[in-house]
């Protein structure tokens, strides 16, 4: 019988086993998506496009309108982007995969700040690259620059930065991003900058793009999308921009793999990027949830977590409970009706659990009450 691609067998499915819909009445701290509705004006724009008959093929990289909207949006972070160097992809994951397909060869090593979102590891293995997991500092989940430098070899081809970070909630200091960028320049490798949570920062410093820093221009591939701050996870819209020669390769990947995102969604994507009130409202809600969630966790014996600085995740150390993270998550579901993600599903996440505050405050309070009572009992 014919055989499968050898790479597929080495790829896991991330958090899939712990994202299965649980029994009714379970508090879910697992799903990495906002519980808000997509803004009505965005939905109406998509409906209007359907009514107008925008049903056919169009420009592969995305309409000029949506590509220009992305370029204008990125200018807020200091990026000077030509709309011709933007591709709108079927989600941020696809954009990341295009970056890897365009810039990596089999055997190339890519540095990941561990624990890292597990899809990075899987995508790298699919293209034949080698993920190198470099542990972050356990006390705050910020990069260990010395460890990163030590992990660099003559096969290092890229580093992936995700700040604000999933799963840790860390927002890297500007000087840390500058140090990583300097390493990339010194050893001449790519920076894949996953900025999907850039608008969800709760610190007194903001997201910083490596593209804007000395040594970052010409080697930074910027990836983002609509899923989080616009509550559009199911729309599957992402973007990627990079130097023109990289984008020519990305356009080839898109044309060969997906043609383009749905035509009738492009105008709606542009509308979303022009909104101010709705993203601000979502941000304020997440900021409040963060405060409530972290304060309640501090009252639970055996759970220790630094206060998250961005995104909508808390990564907590549960080793004081005497359980490993898989046992903790399994028993929390079975005995407390709270669904969590065990950190050991990611290299470097052993002894940790990831909790999402994509759910409402009432569920956060109830989930923490259940966990506290379970552990005290």
Secondary structure as UniProt FT lines:
FT   TURN            6..7
FT   HELIX           8..10
FT   TURN            14..15
FT   HELIX           16..18
FT   TURN            24..25
FT   STRAND          27..28
FT   HELIX           40..52
FT   TURN            60..61
FT   HELIX           64..74
FT   HELIX           75..77
FT   HELIX           83..85
FT   STRAND          86..89
FT   HELIX           92..103
FT   TURN            106..107
FT   STRAND          109..114
FT   HELIX           118..126
FT   TURN            127..128
FT   STRAND          130..135
FT   TURN            138..140
FT   HELIX           145..151
FT   TURN            154..155
FT   STRAND          156..161
FT   TURN            166..168
FT   HELIX           174..187
FT   STRAND          190..194
FT   TURN            196..199
FT   HELIX           210..212
FT   TURN            214..219
FT   STRAND          220..225
FT   TURN            227..231
FT   HELIX           233..235
FT   STRAND          238..241
FT   HELIX           244..257
FT   HELIX           263..273
FT   HELIX           277..298
FT   TURN            301..302
FT   TURN            311..312
FT   STRAND          313..317
FT   HELIX           319..321
FT   HELIX           325..336
FT   STRAND          338..339
FT   STRAND          341..342
FT   HELIX           343..345
FT   TURN            347..348
FT   TURN            350..351
FT   STRAND          352..356
FT   HELIX           361..376
//
